[in-house]
Amino acid sequence: MESGSNGNNRYDRYHIETKPAPDISEWPTRFTVEVGKIGLAKELLTEIWHHKFQNWDVITSRPCMYGVFSGPVGGFSPQPEHCVGCLRCTTEYPDFVKVSHNPERKKLGDSYFTSNFIDAISYEVEQGMIPVKGAGYRGKFGGDGWDGMWTDMSEIVRPTRDGIHGREFISTVVDIGYRPNMLTFDSQGRPTGPTPRVISIPIPLIFDNPPPSVSGELIWKIYSQAANSIGSLAVLPLGAILEHNLESDHVIPLVAPEEQENIDLLSGTPLMIEMDGWDEQLHRHIHDLFPETLICLRMPFSSSEELLAYNKKGIHVFHLLADFHGQGEDGEFVLDLIRQAHTAFVEAGVRQEVTLLSSGGIIAAEHIPKAILCGLDAVALDTPVLVSLQAEFSGECADRNESEFNMPNNLDLDWGRQRLMNLTASWRDQLLEISGAMGLREIRRMRGEMGRAMFMVDLESEAFAGIEGYEYG
Ligand code: SF4
């Protein structure tokens, strides 16, 4: 762990073990590759002549260095699954090679979790690496939702730190729990008031309870084992934990008010319990049974007054929910909802005493630092975990309970755990890169750091206000 020494007094740097974990379900390829047979035959004859009937492996692989033309009959039967869309072939041989986006691939996901996001996750979970796009970015630089927020990476006003190369360490540890604004002591130096109670996790990502359409023993085990492997947490239903013996320090029981009696069946003391909605009796019962356990309240994003009222009742950890498209109950986007929740606690002077977790609409690596800048302490991942496991969307999947996802029939425990480890490793590396570029040495300091955030509407307004035809927002 990056937080210090292990039991042998040896310092261990936090590291997630990545390994190749190729797809187990056949998805449509990203690109289709069409080759004109006559043009290819002429090109091959030219190559044969050039190489004097030698170097057959070179001749038959032309013109693709990624192996698309390297099958048993070369380009006469291309293998589009290897195509990365570099366009070298179409640039060199525009007369007989055509590479296009595969319309079938575009059907993956839904209107929010589009195939572009799926492509990125698909790459990240296969290898645990960061997707790199070269040849210049030709898309838009702004848009709705998360695309309307940019991060400030100015090197002029702050030194760029070392990102994933690790010569200058950047900590991704975050704390979940309660830290009182001040400590008080008696004359003997013993604390007389509340003392901090926190769980430190090495990465600001936990796994959220999977939706009902995919829930089952195998999925729960994948979540719990992946959380255990990366030293983070998975929120799972209390019933599943009891039935399948999943109790561990990395599993957070999710308890509905009607399950109150079953909490007594837990054999150990959980580090945290998540209440599925507020219930006075349940809160008291958990507190009486496990006085040292953190209690988290799972609820939809709500008004400042409501959040502060729950805080006064003793809730210090909030898990706030938007739907899978990042919409709150009144249609506001999760980015704005996080800012409102964070600001409510800042203005009440108790932000240091609470932890804000959130799920819904956070589906790409870049959304993590943006969500933390807006005020989250950590993100509870939902649909990205399902996409990592090659779940397919059945229509629009926005509702947390009603959405239908189909998991592959050949889902496997070790494969699933590795895919989630690869996902978190890749997203952590991207978090390190962006923290380095913003000059931040630890993620704890990123929370609510609006000095590093820029909003498209504000910048546009500064530039264009007063010009005829411009409308703010
Ligand atoms: S676009 Fe690039 S990767 Fe795809 S077939 Fe052509 S050369 Fe190969």
Boltz pocket constraint, residues with backbone or C-beta under 6 A from the ligand:
constraints:
  - pocket:
      binder: B
      contacts: [[A, 33], [A, 63], [A, 64], [A, 65], [A, 66], [A, 67], [A, 68], [A, 82], [A, 83], [A, 84], [A, 85], [A, 86], [A, 87], [A, 88], [A, 89], [A, 90], [A, 99]]
      max_distance: 6.0
